[in-house]
């Protein structure tokens, strides 16, 4: 079965698991199965059948967007990494030397 690696920010909604095995042939199937097993991930992993804008998915180290997107093939030996985008912070302040 393919292995889905869950980032720390999503683990509370995935029963505290850092990894979950799924029996899937595409990224879409893998994420659908993950949400079916952990409904609290609905909207955070898939939104109306699509990937949320802030979530990146890598299959065996490759960004799925560079392949077939959610239809990227997954094998039983595949490792999927869910990687939420990080944004924000505060603007850089200049130090007044005066």
Kinemage of the C-alpha trace (Angstrom):
@kinemage 1
@onewidth
@group {chain A} dominant
@subgroup {mainchain}
@vectorlist {calphas} color= white
{ca unk a 1} P 0.000 0.000 0.000
{ca unk a 2} L 1.127 3.559 -0.683
{ca unk a 3} L 2.287 5.598 2.279
{ca unk a 4} L 0.940 9.102 2.906
{ca unk a 5} L 3.147 11.211 5.158
{ca unk a 6} L 1.134 13.635 7.257
{ca unk a 7} L 2.736 16.949 8.282
{ca unk a 8} L 2.558 17.981 11.949
{ca unk a 9} L -0.063 20.684 11.287
{ca unk a 10} L -2.517 18.064 9.922
{ca unk a 11} L -1.770 15.248 12.374
{ca unk a 12} L -4.435 16.198 14.952
{ca unk a 13} L -7.065 15.754 12.213
{ca unk a 14} L -5.478 12.449 11.155
{ca unk a 15} L -5.746 10.754 14.521
{ca unk a 16} L -2.243 11.880 15.492
{ca unk a 17} L -0.698 9.734 12.752
{ca unk a 18} L 2.472 10.832 10.984
{ca unk a 19} L 1.943 8.206 8.265
{ca unk a 20} L -1.115 6.447 6.865
{ca unk a 21} L -1.195 3.582 4.366
{ca unk a 22} L -3.760 3.700 1.547
{ca unk a 23} L -4.598 1.299 -1.260
{ca unk a 24} L -4.753 3.677 -4.227
{ca unk a 25} L -3.656 3.984 -7.855
{ca unk a 26} L -3.720 7.810 -8.145
{ca unk a 27} L -3.063 10.774 -5.896
{ca unk a 28} L -6.785 11.625 -6.021
{ca unk a 29} L -7.720 8.118 -4.799
{ca unk a 30} L -5.092 8.280 -2.045
{ca unk a 31} L -6.356 11.621 -0.752
{ca unk a 32} L -10.005 10.551 -1.060
{ca unk a 33} L -9.251 7.435 1.005
{ca unk a 34} L -7.355 9.516 3.554
{ca unk a 35} L -10.323 11.882 3.963
{ca unk a 36} L -12.739 8.929 4.154
{ca unk a 37} L -10.690 7.475 7.018
{ca unk a 38} L -10.194 10.849 8.731
{ca unk a 39} L -13.191 13.088 7.900
{ca unk a 40} L -11.702 15.994 9.862
{ca unk a 41} L -9.240 16.368 6.962
{ca unk a 42} L -12.093 17.212 4.578
{ca unk a 43} L -11.468 20.699 3.253
{ca unk a 44} L -7.870 20.633 4.408
{ca unk a 45} L -6.685 17.915 2.018
{ca unk a 46} L -9.424 17.977 -0.619
{ca unk a 47} L -11.962 20.719 -1.237
{ca unk a 48} L -14.828 19.611 -3.453
{ca unk a 49} L -12.556 16.997 -5.030
{ca unk a 50} L -9.707 19.441 -5.683
{ca unk a 51} L -6.479 20.166 -3.883
{ca unk a 52} L -6.551 23.324 -1.735
{ca unk a 53} L -4.293 26.045 -3.115
{ca unk a 54} L -2.010 25.994 -0.066
{ca unk a 55} L -1.320 22.221 -0.092
{ca unk a 56} L 1.500 20.700 -2.135
{ca unk a 57} L 1.715 16.965 -2.772
{ca unk a 58} L 4.906 15.158 -3.679
{ca unk a 59} L 4.957 11.575 -4.967
{ca unk a 60} L 8.298 9.865 -4.442
{ca unk a 61} L 9.917 13.297 -4.179
{ca unk a 62} L 8.322 14.769 -7.328
{ca unk a 63} L 5.728 17.549 -7.288
{ca unk a 64} L 2.550 15.955 -8.660
{ca unk a 65} L 1.763 19.224 -10.499
{ca unk a 66} L 4.729 18.494 -12.787
{ca unk a 67} L 3.116 15.203 -13.780
{ca unk a 68} L -0.626 14.539 -14.050
{ca unk a 69} L -1.805 16.482 -11.013
{ca unk a 70} L -4.348 14.559 -8.952
{ca unk a 71} L -4.325 11.857 -11.634
{ca unk a 72} L -0.615 11.140 -11.056
{ca unk a 73} L -0.083 7.392 -10.715
{ca unk a 74} L 0.636 5.889 -7.314
{ca unk a 75} L 2.096 2.419 -6.787
{ca unk a 76} L 2.039 0.277 -3.641
{ca unk a 77} L 5.659 1.376 -3.056
{ca unk a 78} L 4.911 5.109 -3.452
{ca unk a 79} L 5.401 7.639 -0.694
{ca unk a 80} L 3.203 10.740 -0.809
{ca unk a 81} L 4.222 13.789 1.163
{ca unk a 82} L 1.623 16.411 2.026
{ca unk a 83} L 3.339 19.749 2.395
{ca unk a 84} L 1.314 22.834 3.325
{ca unk a 85} L 2.675 26.064 1.893
{ca unk a 86} L 4.046 28.489 4.447
{ca unk a 87} L 3.328 32.184 4.066
{ca unk a 88} L 2.992 35.252 6.175
{ca unk a 89} L 5.272 36.844 8.659
{ca unk a 90} L 5.887 40.476 9.302
{ca unk a 91} L 7.541 43.000 7.022
{ca unk a 92} L 11.213 43.514 7.590
{ca unk a 93} L 11.919 46.593 9.641
{ca unk a 94} L 14.932 48.728 9.016
{ca unk a 95} L 16.960 49.707 12.025
{ca unk a 96} L 17.252 53.462 12.421
{ca unk a 97} L 20.856 54.323 13.110
{ca unk a 98} L 19.867 57.828 14.252
